[in-house]
Amino acid sequence: MQPTSPIFPSSARAGGTPPAPVPVGRAGPVLRALKAARATVRTLDFLSPLADLALRLYVAQVFFQAGLVKIGSWSATLSLFENEYAVPLLPPEAAAVMGTGVELFFPVLLVLGLGTRLAAFVLFVFNIIAVASYPDLGPVGLKDHQVWGLMLLVALLHGPGPLSLDRLIRRYAFKDAR
């Protein structure tokens, strides 16, 4: 008869059946935790495109609404650019037209996910100019601009995600480029 030990059980037992696996320490809870982590990552991977889209939609509506307000009261907008905003190098009328154009055009690109990185870059720079040209912004306004800037930076660095025209164009127009 062969000696057996808990560490090296003998495979030659009566009846020829191999021994049952011996649980090792706390591997059971660790494996369960790893499986749960993997399931969580899969869920987050599934939700990631929706988060990309939600981020683009949110920041786009902020800038688009600002553009609509400017168009809604053009005389007030011109007055703001003449008296409140200190936009460097541009006459107030040109700054008002360009600023309003940026706020109305580039958010549409963000929503569609078309030229997303370019749109995010333009709005990111525009956001910096807005903060620099309005010194009376206040802490709450500054915090808003910081959040919008971070959101635009995410869109710029991460790209639009799969729920975008950019992805469709890349998939169908540049099949050989992959």
FENNOR-V510455 format. One record per backbone hydrogen bond with DSSP energy under -0.5 kcal/mol. CO is the residue of the C=O (numbers start at 0). NH is the residue of the N-H. Records with the same first field share a line. If there is no record, write none. Layout:
# FENNOR-V510455
CO->NH ; NH
This chain:
# FENNOR-V510455
7->4
10->12
12->15
20->22
22->24
23->26
25->29
26->30
27->31
28->32
29->33
30->34
31->35
32->36
33->37
34->38
35->39
36->40
37->41
38->42
39->43
40->44
41->45
42->46
43->47
44->48
46->50
47->51
48->52
49->53
50->54
51->55
52->56
53->57
54->58
55->59
56->60
57->61
58->62
59->63
60->64
61->65
62->66
63->67
64->68
65->69
66->70
67->71
68->72
70->73
72->76
73->77
74->78
75->79
76->80
77->81
78->82
79->83 ; 84
84->86
85->87
86->89
90->94
91->95
92->96
93->97
94->98
95->99
96->100
97->101
98->102
99->103
100->104
101->105 ; 106
104->107 ; 108
105->109
106->110
107->111
108->112 ; 113
111->164
112->114 ; 165
114->118
115->119
116->120
117->121
118->122
119->123
120->124
121->125
122->126
123->127
124->128
125->129
126->130
127->131
128->132
129->133
130->133
132->85
133->136
136->140
137->141
138->142
139->143
140->144
141->145
142->146
143->147
144->148
145->149
146->150
147->151
148->152
149->153
150->154
151->155
152->156
153->157 ; 158
154->158
161->163
163->167
164->168
165->169
166->170
167->171
168->172 ; 173
169->173
173->176 ; 177
174->177
